[in-house]
């Protein structure tokens, strides 16, 4: 049925494009060609959306932050299509957003936060503008890596995805770049925070690179890819089974999925950690984060967590609601204990001028 629907959809699109699917012998080839065109068009749309959103950053936060976009590099691809080809083994180049608060003078050292975005294939957008404003008000410098596999940079970069793998090293590369090159970053006060996929990167960063971070916050984090492949559908599994990604399903390579999952690596935690979850999460099911919490407890780890039984589901603590403001106050209080920003006690909620963030 799915193939029939796909065929009819592409046939309509082909007719609109002036192409014919009349010859049976050519049908498969023409469908493949049209699918490739549609896929390329999707990537072109993502590039355009990224260019537009980049302009919006200055409009949304430019009054409180210096906004910069830098291009750096991380490790080579974990899997090369042709290991002997030209350029094989070269570092993967990617962009990072860099936000520096305009307040607090121009010489004082400030703490750094690494903020990886969520989504299997997604990007850092002005969806986070209110959170950036809140972090600027506290006096954090923020670097947000567009790690390998992010959208908005074309098909080739999309296909460098390495979920739970070298994307974690991309986050570390962003951290190291900021420490080495930003004159105001205090190398002894670096933390990491993220939600969903960004929460997974936060957890794996604390596990693999504890020397790089004082603490971390993981919101509704993807925690167990083995479990996740079981309760989500084939369309989701296809993102991992793609030839340019893992290329195998869980049954064929269980250990590879465990290697990329925080719940199977909790024994490595040595840094302060806070976790938020929600029993109504429509994306990262509560049972997945519950498994993480149980594993951390079983490993005897010292960490903080809170289950928020409030509306909002997957984005409950990123909304502009009283419940979300209260949850973010807890996040910021946790980070401040270890990173000591110059202005930790900010007000959240609508300002008298009607602004929803500082």
C-alpha positions as CSV (number, residue, x, y, z in Angstrom):
1,X,0.0,0.0,0.0
2,X,2.8,2.4,0.9
3,X,4.5,1.7,-2.4
4,X,1.2,2.3,-4.3
5,X,0.6,5.6,-2.5
6,X,4.2,6.7,-3.1
7,X,3.8,5.8,-6.8
8,X,0.6,7.7,-7.2
9,X,2.0,10.7,-5.4
10,X,5.1,10.8,-7.6
11,X,3.0,10.2,-10.7
12,X,1.0,13.3,-9.9
13,X,4.2,15.3,-9.3
14,X,5.7,14.0,-12.5
15,X,2.6,15.0,-14.4
16,X,3.0,18.5,-13.0
17,X,6.6,18.5,-14.0
18,X,5.7,17.4,-17.5
19,X,7.2,13.9,-17.1
20,X,5.6,10.7,-18.2
21,X,5.4,7.3,-16.4
22,X,3.7,5.5,-19.3
23,X,6.5,3.1,-20.1
24,X,6.5,0.2,-17.5
25,X,10.2,-0.5,-18.2
26,X,11.1,3.0,-17.2
27,X,8.8,3.4,-14.2
28,X,11.3,2.4,-11.5
29,X,14.1,4.5,-12.9
30,X,11.8,7.6,-13.3
31,X,10.4,7.1,-9.8
32,X,14.0,6.9,-8.4
33,X,14.9,10.1,-10.3
34,X,11.9,11.9,-9.0
35,X,12.5,10.8,-5.4
36,X,16.1,12.1,-5.8
37,X,14.7,15.4,-7.0
38,X,12.3,15.7,-4.1
39,X,15.0,14.8,-1.6
40,X,17.3,17.4,-3.1
41,X,14.5,20.0,-3.1
42,X,14.0,19.3,0.6
43,X,17.6,20.0,1.4
44,X,17.5,23.2,-0.7
45,X,14.5,24.3,1.3
46,X,16.4,23.6,4.5
47,X,19.3,25.7,3.3
48,X,17.0,28.6,2.5
49,X,15.2,28.3,5.9
50,X,18.6,28.3,7.6
51,X,19.6,31.5,5.8
52,X,16.4,33.2,6.8
53,X,16.7,32.1,10.4
54,X,20.3,33.3,10.7
55,X,19.0,36.8,9.9
56,X,16.4,36.6,12.6
57,X,19.0,35.8,15.3
58,X,20.3,39.4,15.4
59,X,16.7,40.7,15.5
60,X,15.7,38.4,18.4
61,X,18.8,38.7,20.6
62,X,21.0,41.3,19.1
63,X,20.2,43.9,21.8
64,X,21.6,41.7,24.6
65,X,24.3,39.6,22.7
66,X,27.0,39.8,20.1
67,X,26.0,37.1,17.7
68,X,28.6,35.4,15.6
69,X,28.7,32.2,13.4
70,X,32.1,30.5,13.1
71,X,33.2,27.5,11.2
72,X,35.4,24.9,12.8
73,X,36.2,21.2,12.5
74,X,35.8,18.0,14.4
75,X,37.1,14.4,13.9
76,X,36.8,12.6,10.5
77,X,33.7,10.7,9.6
78,X,33.3,7.5,11.5
79,X,32.6,5.7,8.2
80,X,34.0,6.6,4.8
81,X,32.2,5.5,1.7
82,X,35.6,5.2,0.0
83,X,38.4,5.1,2.6
84,X,41.0,5.5,-0.1
85,X,39.2,8.4,-1.9
86,X,40.5,11.9,-2.2
87,X,39.8,13.7,1.1
88,X,39.0,10.6,3.1
89,X,40.0,11.0,6.7
90,X,39.8,14.7,6.6
91,X,38.2,16.5,9.6
92,X,34.4,17.2,9.3
93,X,33.9,21.0,9.1
94,X,30.8,22.5,10.7
95,X,29.4,25.8,11.9
96,X,28.7,27.0,15.5
97,X,26.7,29.9,16.8
98,X,28.5,32.0,19.3
99,X,26.7,34.3,21.7
100,X,28.5,36.7,24.0
101,X,26.6,38.9,26.4
102,X,26.9,42.7,25.9
103,X,26.6,43.4,29.6
104,X,29.3,42.6,32.3
105,X,32.0,44.7,30.8
106,X,34.4,43.7,28.1
107,X,37.3,42.2,30.0
108,X,35.9,40.0,32.8
109,X,36.1,36.3,32.4
110,X,32.7,34.5,31.9
111,X,31.5,30.9,32.1
112,X,30.8,29.0,28.9
113,X,27.9,26.8,28.1
114,X,27.8,24.4,25.2
115,X,24.3,24.0,23.8
116,X,23.7,21.2,21.2
117,X,20.4,21.3,19.5
118,X,17.8,18.4,19.4
119,X,16.3,16.5,16.6
120,X,17.7,13.4,14.8
121,X,18.3,15.7,11.8
122,X,17.6,19.3,12.8
123,X,19.5,22.5,13.6
124,X,19.9,25.4,16.1
125,X,17.3,28.0,15.3
126,X,15.6,31.0,16.9
127,X,13.3,28.4,18.7
128,X,16.0,28.8,21.4
129,X,16.0,32.6,21.3
130,X,14.3,33.0,24.7
131,X,16.7,30.6,26.3
132,X,19.7,32.4,24.8
133,X,18.3,35.7,26.2
134,X,17.9,34.1,29.7
135,X,21.5,32.8,29.5
136,X,22.8,36.2,28.3
137,X,21.1,37.9,31.3
138,X,23.0,35.6,33.7
139,X,26.3,36.3,32.1
140,X,27.1,33.1,30.2
141,X,28.9,32.8,26.8
142,X,27.1,30.2,24.7
143,X,28.4,28.1,21.8
144,X,25.9,26.0,19.9
145,X,27.4,23.5,17.5
146,X,25.7,22.6,14.3
147,X,27.2,19.1,14.6
148,X,27.5,16.6,11.8
149,X,24.1,15.6,10.4
150,X,22.5,19.0,11.1
151,X,20.0,20.3,8.5
152,X,20.4,23.5,6.6
153,X,23.8,22.7,5.1
154,X,23.0,20.4,2.2
155,X,22.6,16.7,1.6
156,X,26.3,15.9,2.0
157,X,26.5,17.3,5.5
158,X,23.1,15.7,6.4
159,X,24.6,12.3,5.6
160,X,27.6,12.8,7.9
161,X,25.3,12.0,10.8
162,X,26.8,10.0,13.6
163,X,24.1,9.8,16.3
164,X,25.6,9.3,19.7
165,X,29.0,8.9,18.1
166,X,31.4,11.5,16.8
167,X,28.8,14.3,17.1
168,X,29.8,14.2,20.8
169,X,33.3,15.0,19.7
170,X,31.9,17.9,17.6
171,X,30.4,19.3,20.8
172,X,33.8,18.9,22.5
173,X,35.5,20.6,19.5
174,X,33.2,23.6,19.9
175,X,34.0,23.7,23.6
176,X,37.7,23.5,23.0
177,X,37.6,26.2,20.2
178,X,35.8,28.7,22.5
179,X,38.1,28.1,25.4
180,X,41.2,28.5,23.1
181,X,40.0,31.5,21.1
182,X,37.4,33.5,23.0
183,X,39.4,35.9,25.3
184,X,36.6,36.1,27.9
185,X,35.9,32.4,28.4
186,X,36.9,31.0,31.8
187,X,38.3,27.5,31.0
188,X,37.6,26.4,34.5
189,X,33.9,27.2,34.3
190,X,32.4,25.2,31.3
191,X,29.1,23.4,31.3
192,X,26.9,21.7,28.8
193,X,23.1,21.5,28.5
194,X,20.6,20.2,25.9
195,X,17.2,18.8,25.3
196,X,16.1,15.6,23.6
197,X,19.0,14.6,21.2
198,X,20.9,17.5,22.7
199,X,20.3,15.8,26.1
200,X,21.8,12.6,24.8
201,X,24.9,14.6,23.6
202,X,25.0,16.2,27.0
203,X,25.0,12.8,28.8
204,X,27.6,11.3,26.4
205,X,29.8,14.3,26.8
206,X,29.8,14.0,30.5
207,X,30.5,10.3,30.2
208,X,33.3,10.4,27.6
209,X,34.9,13.8,28.3
210,X,34.4,14.7,32.0
211,X,37.6,16.7,31.9
212,X,35.9,19.2,29.6
213,X,32.8,20.0,31.7
214,X,32.1,21.0,35.3
215,X,28.4,19.9,35.0
216,X,25.6,19.2,32.6
217,X,21.8,19.4,32.3
218,X,19.9,16.9,30.2
219,X,16.3,17.7,29.4
220,X,13.9,14.9,28.2
221,X,17.1,13.1,26.9
222,X,17.1,10.3,24.4
223,X,18.5,7.7,26.6
224,X,18.1,4.2,25.1
225,X,18.2,3.7,21.4
226,X,17.5,-0.1,21.8
227,X,14.3,0.7,23.6
228,X,13.5,3.6,21.3
229,X,13.7,1.4,18.1
230,X,11.1,-0.8,19.7
231,X,8.4,1.8,20.5
232,X,8.8,4.0,17.4
233,X,8.0,3.0,13.8
234,X,10.0,2.0,10.8
235,X,10.2,5.5,9.4
236,X,12.2,6.5,12.6
237,X,14.3,3.3,12.4
238,X,15.1,4.1,8.8
239,X,17.0,7.2,9.9
240,X,19.5,4.9,11.7
241,X,19.5,2.0,9.2
242,X,20.4,4.3,6.3
243,X,23.5,3.2,4.4
244,X,25.2,6.5,5.3
245,X,24.5,6.1,9.0
246,X,24.6,2.9,11.1
247,X,23.4,0.8,8.1
248,X,22.0,-2.0,10.3
249,X,19.0,-2.5,12.5
250,X,19.1,-3.3,16.2
251,X,18.7,-7.0,15.7
252,X,21.7,-7.1,13.4
253,X,24.0,-5.0,15.5
254,X,22.8,-4.6,19.1
255,X,26.1,-3.5,20.5
256,X,26.4,-0.6,18.1
257,X,23.1,0.8,19.3
258,X,24.1,0.2,23.0
259,X,27.4,2.0,22.4
260,X,25.5,5.1,21.3
261,X,23.0,5.0,24.2
262,X,23.5,6.8,27.5
263,X,21.7,4.2,29.6
264,X,24.3,1.6,28.7
265,X,27.2,4.0,29.7
266,X,26.1,5.4,33.0
267,X,29.0,3.8,34.8
268,X,31.2,6.6,33.3
269,X,29.4,9.5,35.1
270,X,31.7,11.5,37.4
271,X,30.4,15.0,36.9
272,X,27.3,16.7,38.4
273,X,24.2,16.0,36.4
274,X,20.6,17.1,36.4
275,X,17.8,15.4,34.4
276,X,14.3,16.6,33.6
277,X,11.5,14.4,32.2
278,X,7.8,14.5,31.7
279,X,5.3,11.6,31.9
280,X,3.3,13.1,29.0
281,X,6.3,13.3,26.6
282,X,5.1,12.5,23.1
283,X,8.6,12.1,21.6
284,X,11.1,10.6,24.2
285,X,8.7,8.4,26.1
286,X,8.9,8.7,29.9
287,X,9.8,5.0,30.1
288,X,13.0,5.7,28.3
289,X,14.2,8.4,30.8
290,X,12.9,6.3,33.6
291,X,15.2,3.6,32.5
292,X,18.1,6.1,32.5
293,X,17.3,7.2,36.1
294,X,17.0,3.6,37.3
295,X,20.4,2.8,35.6
296,X,22.1,5.8,37.3
297,X,20.7,4.8,40.7
298,X,21.8,1.1,40.2
299,X,25.3,2.3,39.3
300,X,25.4,4.3,42.6
301,X,25.7,7.7,40.8
302,X,25.1,11.0,42.6
303,X,22.8,13.1,40.3
304,X,19.7,15.2,40.4
305,X,16.4,14.5,38.6
306,X,12.9,15.7,38.6
307,X,9.7,14.4,36.9
308,X,7.4,17.2,36.0
309,X,3.8,16.1,35.7
310,X,2.7,19.3,33.9
311,X,1.3,20.1,30.4
312,X,3.7,20.6,27.6
313,X,5.0,17.1,26.8
314,X,8.4,17.0,25.2
315,X,8.9,20.8,25.3
316,X,7.3,21.4,28.7
317,X,10.3,23.3,30.2
318,X,11.1,25.2,27.0
319,X,7.7,27.0,26.8
320,X,6.7,30.5,27.9
321,X,4.4,29.2,30.7
322,X,4.6,29.5,34.5
323,X,5.4,25.8,34.7
324,X,8.3,26.1,32.2
325,X,9.7,29.2,33.9
326,X,9.7,27.4,37.2
327,X,11.5,24.4,35.7
328,X,14.1,26.6,34.0
329,X,14.8,28.4,37.3
330,X,15.7,25.0,38.7
331,X,18.0,24.3,35.7
332,X,19.7,27.7,36.1
333,X,20.1,27.3,39.8
334,X,21.8,24.0,39.2
335,X,24.2,25.4,36.6
336,X,25.0,28.4,38.7
337,X,26.2,26.3,41.7
338,X,29.0,25.0,39.5
339,X,29.7,27.7,37.0
340,X,29.2,30.9,39.1
341,X,27.8,33.3,36.5
342,X,27.9,37.0,37.4
343,X,24.1,37.4,37.6
344,X,22.5,34.1,38.4
345,X,19.2,35.4,39.9
346,X,17.2,36.6,37.0
347,X,13.4,37.0,36.8
348,X,11.5,34.8,34.4
349,X,8.1,35.7,33.0
350,X,6.6,38.6,31.1
351,X,8.3,42.0,31.7
352,X,6.2,45.2,32.1
353,X,7.1,46.0,28.5
354,X,5.5,42.7,27.4
355,X,8.8,40.8,26.7
356,X,8.7,37.1,27.5
357,X,12.4,36.8,28.2
358,X,15.0,39.1,29.8
